[in-house]
Amino acid sequence: MKNKYTSSILSLCFCAAITGCATTSEQAPAESTLAANDYPTRDRVEYVLNCVAQHGGLTYITQYACGCKIDKIAEKLTFKEFEAAKTFTYLSKGQTGDAGAVFRDPAQSKDLRTRLKEAEALAEKSCFVK
């Protein structure tokens, strides 16, 4: 009689273990989480340091706000888009006339620069950067 109950209990435990394994699924991170985390640390630090310098120097508030700001931007633009927008912005300001037109006038440049400005404005509001 002992074997009958022991085998029933073992069978029940085995079924529970199999059912538990079958219903437990590992979910992949959302696409937006993946995109937000594709910024290299070096570039995030560079952005925060530049932001801190523009907002009066290193304090806990500016460090936190600027860190928050790059996180918010990363939610809106992939690193590739962010990098291209920064490049177009920098190069379009450095050259005037026809030389700068190559970086300033293409639709891709205008779109990325606009999206970066919008992302930065949203980040400034969300992160209390003054």
N, C-alpha and C positions, 0 to 999 in steps of 0.2 A: 504494500500500500504506500509505503514511503517513496518508492520509485515512481509511482503513478503521479503523485503530487509534485515531486521534484522535476520530473520531465515536463509537466504542465507549466510549472513556474518558469523553467528555463525557456520553454517555447514562447511563453508570454513575454519574457524579457527580451528574447531575440526579436520578436515581432515589434516590440516597442522601439528597440534600437534601430531596426531597419526603417521603421516609419519615421523616426526622428531624423535619420540621415537623409531620407528621401525628401522630407519637407523643409529641411534647412538648406536655404540657398544663399550663396554669396553673391551680393549685388555689386555690380560694377559702379564706380563713382559716376555721378552725373556728368554729362559733357561739359556743362558750365564750370564744374569744379576742376575738371582736367584742364580746361582752357585757362582758368584763373591761376593755376599753379604751374604754368609753363614758363613763367618769367624766371630767368636765372637770378640767383641770389645777388651776384655782383651788380646786376642792373637795377635790382630793387634797392640795394644799399646806395648806389650812385644817385638814384632818383630821390631817396629820402635825404641824403646829405645835401643835395642841391636845393631841395625844398626847404630844409631847415635853414640853410644859409639865406634864402630869399625871405624867410619869415622871422628874422631877428636873432638867429643863433640857436644853439642847442639848449633846449629845456625839455623837461618831461612832456610838456604839452605839445611843443612843436614836433618832437620826435614821434609821439603817438599819432598826432594829426597827420603828419606826412606819411607815416607807415600805413595809416588807414587810407590815405588818398591813393597810394599806388595799388593797394588791394582793390579799391573801388574801380580804378581804371582797368585793372586786370580782369574784372568781371565783364567789362564792356568791349575790350579789345584783346585779341590774342597778342602774344609777344611779337610775332612777325608784323602784325598790323601796327602795333605801338612803335616798333623800331622804324618801320617805313614812314610813319607819320612824323616822328621826330626828325628823321633824315630829311624828308621833304621840307619841313618847317625850317630847319637849320640852313639848308642849301638855298631855299627860296629867299631868305633874308640876306644871305651873304652876297648875292649877285643881283645886279640891277639890269634892266633892259633885256635884250635877247639872251644873254648868258643865264639869267635867272629864270627865264620863261620855261626852259626845259624842266625845271623842278616845280615851278609855280603854276603853270597853266594846264597840265594834263588833268583829265577828269579824276583819275585815281588819286593824284596828289590833293586835289581839292576835297574829295570825299574823305580821305584819311585825315587830313588836317582838321576838317569840320568835325569828324567823329571824335578826334582827340580833344578838341576844344570842348565839345559837349560832355565827354567823359570827365574831363578835368573840372568843369563847372559843377557837374553833379557831385563829384567827389569833394569839392570844396564845401558844398552845402551839407553833405552827409557827414563830413569829418570835422567840421567846425574850424577849418583853416582860415586864419584871419590875415 
